[in-house]
């Protein structure tokens, strides 16, 4: 495939390395200067890892050029339904994931199953922690929000999440920023007598980049809206 990279920070550069190793070419790279739609339209698929404030515009540009687009930027989801509608209007393809790592997507499935079990165990309260590098702009991370929403869907006593401390009905998410941390997420269920914890720790960005390229390979020549569950056949 000929891939367009929208956003050329650390993730974009890692995606480029993985894509080249898998036999693809990079047909265009768009950074702070913006998107050249003529160059974009010559590519088979776009992979978007930019900033929250420009992500939706980048997605729109790709869809209007009828280029399938993979998006891994978080913090823009107020416009997600617009992206879905635009995908349908342009008869193109779109895939968003808060995290493309295979390990994290397995972690998502474990989180949902554990939450279903803990729904009937009211003696346990649940809390979350996420740690990322200091250059990450949004807090909590999109991955943490996904994990929290999965718990809320499956644990009736929890209805929302908060960065400002737990309440009876909310899940506290502690967001920590430290240098050189690709991403760590943990979920803790605690009672008076014991603690149950599940945790995912990323060692580098390779897993995220590989997942994004696999998603691009999956989306090539498709139409419609997809998720990583479709890519990984979960």
Backbone bond lengths (Angstrom), bond angles and torsions (degrees), N, CA, C in turn:
res aa  C-N    CA-C-N  psi(-1)  N-CA   C-N-CA  omega(-1)  CA-C   N-CA-C  phi
1 X - - - 1.457 - - 1.525 110.28 -
2 X 1.308 114.51 157.31 1.458 120.57 170.81 1.530 106.65 -103.98
3 X 1.326 115.75 115.65 1.457 121.99 -172.01 1.521 110.49 -104.65
4 X 1.332 115.81 137.13 1.461 121.71 169.88 1.522 108.40 -99.23
5 X 1.317 116.79 130.02 1.458 121.69 176.38 1.524 108.64 -101.89
6 X 1.317 115.91 118.59 1.466 121.42 177.89 1.523 106.97 -107.18
7 X 1.326 115.52 106.94 1.465 121.55 -169.46 1.518 108.02 101.39
8 X 1.328 116.08 122.14 1.465 119.06 -174.68 1.529 110.27 -131.73
9 X 1.342 113.77 48.01 1.450 119.51 172.84 1.520 110.02 -86.51
10 X 1.322 116.52 -153.14 1.465 120.03 -177.84 1.522 111.95 -61.45
11 X 1.347 117.04 -40.26 1.459 119.11 178.64 1.513 111.03 -67.69
12 X 1.327 117.27 -43.94 1.456 120.45 179.90 1.511 112.22 -58.52
13 X 1.321 116.61 -41.96 1.467 120.82 179.46 1.529 111.09 -66.92
14 X 1.325 117.38 -38.42 1.462 120.34 178.59 1.525 110.52 -68.41
15 X 1.331 117.22 -40.26 1.466 121.00 176.30 1.527 110.54 -60.58
16 X 1.321 116.44 -41.45 1.459 120.27 178.15 1.527 110.79 -58.20
17 X 1.318 118.08 -45.81 1.461 122.05 -179.75 1.528 111.08 -60.80
18 X 1.335 116.10 -45.37 1.470 120.68 -179.31 1.523 110.60 -65.76
19 X 1.335 116.78 -43.17 1.464 120.73 -178.90 1.528 111.03 -61.55
20 X 1.319 117.40 -43.56 1.464 121.01 179.90 1.524 111.14 -64.56
21 X 1.339 116.53 -39.47 1.459 120.02 178.74 1.525 111.67 -64.60
22 X 1.334 116.39 -28.29 1.465 120.50 -179.23 1.532 111.73 -90.44
23 X 1.331 117.20 9.32 1.457 121.02 172.35 1.509 115.56 91.28
24 X 1.332 117.68 7.64 1.456 120.76 178.99 1.530 109.93 -89.98
25 X 1.316 115.58 168.27 1.459 121.10 173.23 1.521 109.06 -116.67
26 X 1.314 116.21 154.66 1.464 121.60 175.48 1.518 107.10 -102.46
27 X 1.333 115.80 109.22 1.446 120.69 -174.59 1.505 114.43 -85.09
28 X 1.333 116.58 -22.15 1.463 119.97 -179.47 1.525 108.88 -160.82
29 X 1.312 115.14 145.72 1.469 121.87 175.70 1.518 107.42 -128.13
30 X 1.324 115.97 125.41 1.463 121.08 -179.86 1.527 109.60 -120.88
31 X 1.306 115.31 122.53 1.457 121.57 178.46 1.510 111.34 -114.29
32 X 1.331 116.15 -134.75 1.456 121.12 -176.07 1.514 113.33 -64.51
33 X 1.334 116.83 -22.07 1.473 120.01 -176.94 1.518 112.59 -72.65
34 X 1.325 118.12 -12.36 1.457 121.22 179.67 1.516 112.76 97.86
35 X 1.339 115.60 -174.13 1.455 122.24 -172.06 1.528 110.93 -103.51
36 X 1.324 116.05 132.99 1.451 123.04 169.37 1.529 106.73 -94.60
37 X 1.323 117.04 108.64 1.465 120.09 -171.72 1.527 112.22 -66.74
38 X 1.332 118.12 -29.50 1.463 119.93 178.22 1.523 110.72 -66.55
39 X 1.334 116.76 -43.02 1.466 120.14 177.00 1.525 110.36 -66.66
40 X 1.329 116.22 -41.07 1.464 120.84 -179.18 1.526 110.83 -60.64
41 X 1.319 116.94 -43.39 1.462 121.40 -175.77 1.527 112.88 -64.75
42 X 1.327 117.85 -18.21 1.462 121.67 179.79 1.533 112.19 -83.70
43 X 1.333 116.78 -4.57 1.469 120.93 -177.99 1.524 110.73 -96.30
44 X 1.336 115.46 158.84 1.461 121.60 -178.82 1.517 112.87 -84.59
45 X 1.316 116.47 -29.00 1.465 121.31 -177.59 1.521 108.00 -159.66
46 X 1.342 116.03 151.03 1.463 121.31 177.15 1.518 109.61 -116.26
47 X 1.323 115.81 141.19 1.471 121.74 174.71 1.517 107.04 -117.18
48 X 1.328 116.22 119.50 1.466 122.38 -171.64 1.528 110.46 -110.15
49 X 1.330 116.41 113.23 1.462 123.61 171.46 1.528 106.18 -133.84
50 X 1.323 117.13 90.91 1.460 119.59 -175.15 1.524 110.47 -126.49
51 X 1.317 116.99 -123.51 1.459 122.47 179.49 1.522 109.26 -125.35
52 X 1.337 117.32 151.57 1.468 119.97 -175.95 1.522 113.96 -54.78
53 X 1.325 117.42 -38.21 1.463 119.96 -173.61 1.530 113.58 -72.91
54 X 1.323 118.36 -16.36 1.471 120.46 -179.50 1.532 112.63 -117.06
55 X 1.316 117.60 -4.26 1.466 120.77 -173.19 1.519 112.12 -59.78
56 X 1.331 118.41 -48.04 1.460 119.48 -176.45 1.521 111.47 -64.06
57 X 1.322 117.87 -40.25 1.465 120.15 177.22 1.527 111.27 -61.98
58 X 1.329 116.61 -39.04 1.466 120.32 177.59 1.521 111.30 -64.92
59 X 1.327 115.99 -43.70 1.463 120.76 178.09 1.519 110.09 -61.19
60 X 1.324 116.17 -44.09 1.468 121.12 179.70 1.523 111.29 -60.02
61 X 1.335 116.28 -42.92 1.467 120.17 179.65 1.521 111.25 -60.29
62 X 1.336 116.64 -43.19 1.458 120.34 179.84 1.529 111.24 -66.19
63 X 1.313 117.00 -45.26 1.460 119.95 -178.34 1.526 111.35 -64.90
64 X 1.322 116.77 -40.89 1.462 120.00 179.21 1.527 111.71 -67.17
65 X 1.331 116.58 -26.43 1.462 121.00 174.16 1.524 111.63 -84.09
66 X 1.347 116.03 2.48 1.471 123.40 -178.55 1.521 112.25 59.50
67 X 1.329 114.85 36.97 1.460 121.94 175.22 1.527 107.85 -106.87
68 X 1.319 119.17 118.53 1.464 120.50 176.59 1.533 110.25 -53.80
69 X 1.327 116.31 140.52 1.459 118.76 -173.97 1.527 110.87 -131.00
70 X 1.343 114.12 133.42 1.463 123.81 173.55 1.527 106.72 -102.42
71 X 1.315 117.61 130.03 1.466 119.71 179.68 1.524 110.54 -123.49
72 X 1.345 115.18 127.59 1.457 120.91 175.73 1.511 112.78 -117.86
73 X 1.334 117.16 6.17 1.466 120.58 176.82 1.516 109.15 -74.58
74 X 1.319 117.59 137.06 1.460 121.14 176.95 1.530 109.18 -109.66
75 X 1.336 115.15 167.57 1.454 120.33 176.84 1.520 114.89 90.95
76 X 1.351 118.11 9.49 1.475 121.71 -178.58 1.524 112.23 -121.96
77 X 1.330 118.16 9.51 1.458 121.68 -164.90 1.524 115.20 -70.12
78 X 1.318 118.12 -4.73 1.468 119.42 172.04 1.529 110.34 -61.07
79 X 1.332 116.86 -21.11 1.469 121.84 -179.17 1.528 112.70 -104.09
80 X 1.317 117.32 9.68 1.467 119.63 -174.11 1.528 112.12 -59.41
81 X 1.326 117.63 -45.61 1.468 120.17 -178.34 1.530 111.36 -62.69
82 X 1.331 116.93 -32.95 1.462 119.89 175.40 1.524 110.39 -63.86
83 X 1.328 116.37 -38.75 1.464 120.05 177.84 1.522 110.89 -64.63
84 X 1.326 116.84 -39.59 1.469 121.04 177.56 1.526 110.11 -62.85
85 X 1.332 116.35 -45.92 1.470 120.07 179.90 1.519 111.34 -63.10
86 X 1.328 116.49 -40.70 1.460 120.09 -179.75 1.525 110.97 -66.91
87 X 1.318 117.16 -35.03 1.468 120.94 176.10 1.523 110.28 -59.78
88 X 1.319 115.94 -43.21 1.464 120.18 179.42 1.527 110.81 -68.29
89 X 1.322 117.09 -41.36 1.468 120.88 -177.84 1.525 111.95 -65.46
90 X 1.331 116.33 -36.03 1.469 120.39 -177.20 1.522 112.67 -92.85
91 X 1.334 116.79 -2.68 1.464 122.13 -177.64 1.525 110.65 53.18
92 X 1.332 115.04 45.14 1.457 120.85 -179.87 1.529 109.01 -113.65
93 X 1.337 117.02 -153.86 1.459 120.94 -177.44 1.521 109.82 -141.37
94 X 1.324 114.98 145.35 1.465 121.13 -174.90 1.515 109.30 -146.60
95 X 1.330 115.05 138.21 1.468 120.71 176.00 1.522 108.48 -140.79
96 X 1.326 115.70 120.14 1.468 121.35 174.74 1.517 108.78 -112.42
97 X 1.330 116.16 141.11 1.458 121.12 171.18 1.518 108.82 -142.34
98 X 1.318 116.70 137.98 1.463 119.95 174.71 1.519 110.68 -70.97
99 X 1.345 116.23 -18.53 1.456 120.48 178.06 1.530 108.53 -159.30
100 X 1.328 117.45 128.53 1.461 121.62 -176.76 1.524 113.25 -95.38
101 X 1.309 117.86 -5.26 1.462 120.92 -178.30 1.523 111.42 -63.18
102 X 1.334 116.58 133.44 1.463 120.86 175.15 1.519 109.94 -57.84
103 X 1.337 116.79 -44.82 1.458 120.38 -179.13 1.519 112.86 -61.15
104 X 1.332 116.57 -41.04 1.466 119.74 179.22 1.519 110.62 -67.03
105 X 1.324 117.68 -38.40 1.457 119.43 179.42 1.527 111.95 -68.29
106 X 1.326 117.37 -31.98 1.469 120.00 169.71 1.526 109.52 -65.74
107 X 1.332 116.24 -41.41 1.469 121.87 177.50 1.533 111.05 -58.98
108 X 1.335 116.98 -39.55 1.462 120.64 176.45 1.531 110.78 -57.12
109 X 1.329 116.07 -45.04 1.471 119.84 -178.48 1.524 111.13 -65.90
110 X 1.337 117.38 -40.22 1.465 121.38 177.07 1.528 110.19 -63.69
111 X 1.330 116.14 -41.93 1.459 121.06 -179.81 1.529 111.29 -59.58
112 X 1.322 116.75 -44.61 1.464 119.96 179.84 1.527 111.22 -63.71
113 X 1.325 116.27 -43.11 1.465 119.32 -178.94 1.524 111.07 -65.77
114 X 1.335 117.23 -42.72 1.462 119.87 178.49 1.524 110.71 -63.86
115 X 1.334 117.28 -39.92 1.465 120.33 179.34 1.529 111.05 -62.13
116 X 1.323 117.00 -39.50 1.469 119.75 177.97 1.530 110.64 -61.16
117 X 1.323 116.00 -41.05 1.463 120.26 178.65 1.529 110.90 -65.90
118 X 1.348 116.81 -41.83 1.465 120.87 -174.51 1.521 113.01 -78.36
119 X 1.327 117.29 -9.33 1.463 120.35 178.45 1.523 111.29 -57.04
120 X 1.313 116.60 -36.41 1.455 120.46 -178.77 1.519 114.15 -93.14
121 X 1.334 117.51 9.25 1.468 121.64 -177.32 1.529 109.27 -116.19
122 X 1.316 115.27 74.79 1.463 121.36 -173.42 1.515 114.86 -66.01
123 X 1.333 117.92 -12.77 1.471 120.37 179.03 1.529 112.20 -73.86
124 X 1.340 116.66 -11.59 1.466 120.55 -179.86 1.531 110.45 -101.29
125 X 1.322 115.88 133.38 1.455 120.44 169.02 1.523 108.09 -102.60
126 X 1.321 116.23 154.89 1.461 120.60 -174.11 1.526 110.06 -120.00
127 X 1.329 115.71 139.39 1.467 122.12 176.77 1.520 108.05 -139.93
128 X 1.331 115.83 160.25 1.459 121.35 -178.17 1.519 110.52 -132.93
129 X 1.327 114.58 153.41 1.459 120.70 173.95 1.529 108.40 -139.16
130 X 1.332 116.50 138.05 1.465 120.66 172.72 1.524 108.82 -132.15
131 X 1.344 115.04 139.35 1.469 121.97 179.87 1.524 108.06 -125.49
132 X 1.334 116.42 128.58 1.455 121.69 178.22 1.525 110.46 -138.06
133 X 1.326 114.68 170.41 1.461 121.69 178.12 1.536 110.30 -65.51
134 X 1.299 115.73 159.28 1.466 121.78 -173.82 1.526 113.12 -70.57
135 X 1.329 118.46 -13.47 1.463 120.63 179.32 1.527 112.72 -87.04
136 X 1.320 117.38 -6.12 1.464 119.76 178.32 1.517 109.09 -69.69
137 X 1.331 116.54 128.12 1.459 121.02 -169.51 1.516 113.44 -87.25
138 X 1.334 118.44 -30.69 1.461 119.96 -175.48 1.524 110.64 -102.66
139 X 1.319 115.51 149.69 1.468 121.98 176.28 1.530 108.27 -147.40
140 X 1.326 118.85 130.68 1.464 125.18 -1.75 1.526 111.03 -71.20
141 X 1.297 115.69 171.15 1.458 121.03 179.61 1.527 109.98 -66.29
142 X 1.339 115.08 157.52 1.457 118.76 175.29 1.517 112.01 -60.79
143 X 1.325 116.71 -34.60 1.462 120.72 177.16 1.518 111.08 -63.39
144 X 1.336 116.56 -42.91 1.464 120.20 178.76 1.524 111.00 -63.21
145 X 1.326 116.61 -39.81 1.465 119.82 178.44 1.526 110.26 -64.03
146 X 1.331 116.92 -42.91 1.464 120.03 176.80 1.521 110.80 -58.61
147 X 1.332 117.05 -46.48 1.468 120.89 179.20 1.524 111.19 -60.87
148 X 1.329 116.59 -43.35 1.466 120.50 -180.00 1.526 110.91 -64.33
149 X 1.321 116.94 -42.27 1.463 120.14 179.92 1.519 111.41 -65.00
150 X 1.330 117.24 -34.83 1.461 120.08 176.35 1.529 110.97 -64.40
151 X 1.326 116.71 -40.54 1.464 120.36 178.04 1.519 110.06 -64.80
152 X 1.329 116.57 -45.33 1.465 120.94 -179.12 1.523 111.03 -60.54
153 X 1.328 116.96 -37.32 1.467 120.97 179.02 1.522 112.28 -66.25
154 X 1.320 117.45 -25.09 1.462 120.84 -171.64 1.522 115.12 -115.63
155 X 1.329 117.85 -13.48 1.473 121.70 178.71 1.521 107.50 -115.71
156 X 1.327 116.27 106.03 1.467 121.35 -170.33 1.521 112.98 -62.38
157 X 1.325 117.67 -27.96 1.466 119.96 -176.14 1.533 112.95 -78.13
158 X 1.330 117.68 -5.69 1.460 121.48 177.99 1.534 109.90 -113.74
159 X 1.323 116.04 130.29 1.467 120.40 -175.31 1.525 114.02 -120.29
160 X 1.340 117.80 -14.37 1.457 119.56 178.03 1.526 109.44 -159.98
161 X 1.350 115.91 -179.92 1.463 121.47 177.11 1.517 109.01 -127.11
162 X 1.337 115.89 161.98 1.457 120.15 -177.12 1.522 110.48 -151.04
163 X 1.329 115.24 145.80 1.461 121.03 171.74 1.523 111.43 -88.95
164 X 1.308 117.09 -4.33 1.465 121.24 -170.56 1.518 113.35 -109.94
165 X 1.320 116.88 24.80 1.456 120.34 177.76 1.509 111.38 107.14
166 X 1.331 115.37 155.53 1.459 121.68 -177.00 1.519 111.41 -83.47
167 X 1.314 114.72 152.08 1.452 122.27 166.61 1.527 106.85 -126.22
168 X 1.311 116.44 -177.35 1.460 119.41 -178.94 1.526 111.07 -59.36
169 X 1.335 116.72 -34.74 1.452 120.32 -175.24 1.532 114.25 -107.25
170 X 1.324 118.15 -4.82 1.460 119.63 -177.23 1.532 110.95 -111.46
171 X 1.330 115.02 154.50 1.454 123.07 176.76 1.523 107.91 -100.30
172 X 1.305 117.20 124.71 1.462 119.68 175.69 1.526 109.79 -78.45
173 X 1.335 116.19 130.26 1.458 121.83 172.32 1.523 107.47 -113.29
174 X 1.305 116.51 118.80 1.464 121.36 174.65 1.526 107.93 -93.56
175 X 1.332 116.91 118.60 1.457 122.51 -179.32 1.521 109.29 -106.80
176 X 1.329 116.68 118.05 1.464 122.85 -176.63 1.524 108.69 -117.10
177 X 1.322 116.41 138.67 1.461 121.14 177.05 1.526 109.54 -119.30
178 X 1.340 115.64 121.03 1.450 122.79 -179.12 1.528 109.24 -134.59
179 X 1.319 119.50 154.51 1.461 120.98 179.65 1.528 112.11 -63.51
180 X 1.333 115.48 140.66 1.474 122.46 168.08 1.521 114.39 60.74
181 X 1.333 116.90 38.77 1.462 120.75 175.99 1.527 108.24 -113.93
182 X 1.343 119.17 110.26 1.466 120.14 -179.47 1.523 113.31 -63.46
183 X 1.330 117.16 -36.16 1.460 119.70 178.60 1.517 112.40 157.88
184 X 1.336 115.84 125.59 1.453 122.19 176.02 1.526 108.06 -133.15
185 X 1.336 116.55 131.93 1.460 121.54 179.22 1.517 109.57 -131.47
186 X 1.315 116.61 131.73 1.459 120.58 177.85 1.521 110.34 -135.15
187 X 1.316 114.73 147.08 1.464 123.14 179.08 1.518 107.21 -127.57
188 X 1.332 115.50 128.36 1.463 120.70 -174.80 1.523 110.31 -124.26
189 X 1.328 115.83 127.47 1.467 122.44 170.83 1.528 106.76 -107.18
190 X 1.313 116.14 121.42 1.467 119.83 -173.83 1.521 111.09 -127.06
191 X 1.331 115.66 135.09 1.465 122.38 173.05 1.520 108.13 -123.95
192 X 1.305 116.92 -176.28 1.464 120.31 178.93 1.521 111.65 -68.24
193 X 1.329 117.22 -22.79 1.467 118.21 -172.58 1.535 114.08 -108.17
194 X 1.351 117.53 -19.56 1.471 117.55 179.23 1.523 111.25 -164.18
195 X 1.322 114.53 175.31 1.456 122.31 -178.62 1.529 109.03 -134.14
196 X 1.326 116.17 135.83 1.460 122.90 174.89 1.523 107.06 -116.78
197 X 1.357 117.23 129.06 1.454 120.01 -177.32 1.523 110.46 -135.56
198 X 1.334 115.70 137.15 1.460 120.86 169.26 1.530 107.35 -119.90
199 X 1.329 116.20 147.27 1.469 119.44 -171.24 1.521 110.18 -150.61
200 X 1.324 115.66 140.66 1.460 121.34 171.51 1.526 108.39 -123.86
201 X 1.333 116.08 130.39 1.459 122.13 178.63 1.520 109.13 -124.00
202 X 1.324 116.71 120.08 1.467 121.35 174.96 1.519 109.06 -85.82
203 X 1.322 117.36 134.65 1.461 121.66 -179.84 1.532 112.52 -91.68
204 X 1.328 116.85 -23.20 1.466 121.55 178.79 1.522 108.02 -162.43
205 X 1.334 116.95 -175.65 1.468 121.62 -177.50 1.523 112.93 -89.89
206 X 1.326 117.97 -2.37 1.462 120.39 -174.82 1.529 112.14 -60.28
207 X 1.313 116.98 -40.16 1.465 120.36 -178.91 1.515 112.41 -64.30
208 X 1.338 116.70 -39.91 1.457 120.67 177.95 1.529 110.08 -65.25
209 X 1.345 115.74 -44.82 1.458 120.63 -177.67 1.525 111.48 -64.70
210 X 1.329 117.07 -44.50 1.461 120.43 179.11 1.521 110.51 -60.58
211 X 1.327 117.00 -43.43 1.460 120.18 179.10 1.513 112.06 -61.49
212 X 1.329 116.96 -39.34 1.466 120.19 178.92 1.517 111.30 -64.99
213 X 1.333 117.64 -40.75 1.457 120.80 179.08 1.539 110.43 -69.08
214 X 1.322 117.47 -39.81 1.469 119.98 175.44 1.526 110.68 -60.94
215 X 1.334 116.18 -39.53 1.468 119.94 177.72 1.526 110.60 -64.23
216 X 1.332 116.58 -39.51 1.461 120.32 178.43 1.532 110.48 -64.49
217 X 1.324 117.25 -41.57 1.467 120.86 177.26 1.525 110.55 -61.90
218 X 1.326 115.90 -39.62 1.469 121.18 178.90 1.528 111.03 -65.15
219 X 1.342 116.81 -42.91 1.465 121.51 -172.04 1.526 112.74 -77.53
220 X 1.326 117.11 -21.35 1.470 121.15 -177.64 1.526 110.88 -54.29
221 X 1.320 116.21 125.81 1.468 124.30 177.42 1.528 114.05 73.91
222 X 1.334 117.81 7.85 1.460 120.60 176.97 1.517 111.05 -97.51
223 X 1.343 115.29 165.63 1.453 122.89 173.63 1.525 108.29 -126.22
224 X 1.326 116.34 144.30 1.456 119.45 175.81 1.509 113.45 113.40
225 X 1.341 115.17 -173.10 1.459 123.09 -176.47 1.527 108.86 -110.66
226 X 1.324 116.39 132.03 1.460 121.39 -175.44 1.524 110.77 -133.79
227 X 1.333 115.14 170.05 1.462 122.03 175.72 1.530 108.37 -131.78
228 X 1.323 115.84 175.83 1.461 119.63 177.79 1.521 112.13 -67.52
229 X 1.314 118.07 -21.00 1.470 119.31 175.32 1.531 110.26 -65.06
230 X 1.324 116.52 -32.51 1.466 119.97 175.82 1.525 110.32 -70.07
231 X 1.336 116.65 -42.74 1.460 121.28 -179.14 1.521 110.97 -61.40
232 X 1.326 116.10 -44.10 1.459 121.37 -174.47 1.523 112.98 -92.66
233 X 1.350 116.37 -1.00 1.475 121.61 177.25 1.521 111.70 58.44
234 X 1.334 116.52 43.19 1.465 121.53 176.73 1.536 109.26 -82.69
